[in-house]
């Protein structure tokens, strides 16, 4: 191998290993990622995944080899002092914030001056504060132009977190599916895709499994009731149709064993946290010849 190339790789490896941040390592890899193939780089950087290598190549194409990503431009907005003071007075009013009878905080200004202020607790959440402020200004201060915060309430949507190695796992799964199907055209027909849902006697179903589609926002509201009797329902779907539904409390496998194709089924396991513990994986290894799921 070219000694000059080896010297360059040695410098890259040293800088890569001494960098703490993932974006820093990606920037360093981008210097050589487009000229050196994955097998060579991974031989000198143990544990380097193909996903990180590909990300470095894409980084080089978008920002340039070894170029530091420039943070996006941020715009500062200047507010009228009277509007700011009006909003602060509202937030500190008694129906928003309550002074506690104990404790205080110390605020240190850039000039070195220390301000001692009492601890307070807010009785209204942030979204509600903004809404009430505008309602207050509309009803009580119609001749006053309120502070334009340009804010709208958004509700976060919970998604499963992806680790840095998850893209590699997805790629491995695709390769695992594609290779056997070339020899066995019935492989996909054997996979049983499964899921379960919790139904309650008040007609509700666990909402993380439900999506309501509409061309307009229907402002759909579900009233939460506590301690409602419920039942867990499981179903599986595969090329031969639907298996189930089964109603169960603990384990669905004993009921599923009665199915005629049980011995040839490839089980797909949910990736929820309680469903891929070691004891669960050991049970699936003992029960099925093959199963798909988080490892």
Secondary structure, 3 states (H helix, E strand, C coil): CCHHHHHHHHHHHHHHHCCCCHHHHHHHHCCCCCCCCHHHHHHHCCCCCHHHHHHHHHHHHHHCCCCCCCCCCCCCCCCCHHHHHHHHHHHCCCCCEEEEEEEEEEEECCCCCEEEEEEEEECCCHHHHHHHHHHHHHHHCCCCCCCCCCCCCCCCCCCCCCCCCHHHHHHHHHHHHHHHHHHCCCHHHHEEEEEEEEEECCCCECHHHCCCCCCCCCCCCCCCCCCCCEEEEEEEEECCEEEEEEEECCCCHHHHCCCCCHHHCEEECCCCHHHCCHHHHHHHHHHCCCEECCC
